[in-house]
Amino acid sequence: MRFWLLDRIRSYKPNEELSAIKNVAMSEEYLGDHFPEFPVLPGVFMLEAATQAGSWLLRLSENFAHSIISLKEVRNVKYADFVAPGQQLEVTVSIIKKDDRLATMKVDGQIAGRPTLSGRIILERYNLVDRDPELRGTDERIINHFRRKQKLLLPGTAAAAG
């Protein structure tokens, strides 16, 4: 993943809710173009931060059962405020509905208590081996990669490196 848009997981309730932090720094490359003289976090990056938070909620709740978690659908997303360098975006995702393959989540983003983002996302999760038995090793490598990243987002956890 080229853009890691979460710096830390602030709180986590299995199968319920996860809150994460994105610190916006002026050194982030895309801010030079978005927008010159008025740098702000692009709305699509706010949505990506929410997608990453939702993915982490599923990974942690399901003990890394799936190698692939992807955004399938976005509903009723609204942007209420800009996020500028030096500000901290807090993204909270809450599970509304979940089955074997899809998870629907409510998304809220805030800066210092002010709303910035709201909506719903649907995430799809699966393993590559479900489509091709020869990809079992790839699934294992992807899952181990995220287990290692868990240590960065949730310091102090005993994440297995596999």
C-alpha positions, 0 to 999 in steps of 0.5 A: 500500500503506497499511502498509509493514512493511519498513524495510530489506532486510538481505540478498538472494540472487537466486532463493534468500533475502531477509532484511528488517528491521521496526523496531517503533515505539510511534508506529505507530497500530495499537499503541494498540489492540493491545493497550491496556497491552500493545502488540505487533505484530499477528500478521497484520502479522508475516505481512504483513511476510513477504509483503512480503519474499517479494514483494521477493525475487521482484521483485528476482530477476525484475527487476520482471517482474510488477506484481502479487504477492499472497498466495495461501495460508498454510500451517502458520504458527506464532507463537512470541513477541510483538514489542513497540515498540523491538524489531526483527523480522527476517524471512527468506524462502526459495524452496522451489518456483517456477513461472511463476505461483506461488512457495512460500516458507519464512518465519522471523521472529526478534527477537534470535535468538528465533523469532517466526514460522514457516510457508510462504506461496504468492505469486501473480504476474502482470501486469494486461495478461494479463487486459486489454490496456488495462492495460499502462500501469497495469502500467508505473506499478506496476512503476515505483513499486516500482523507486523504493521499492527505493532506500529498502529497498536504499540504494545500488542503482541502481534504474531509476525508469523 
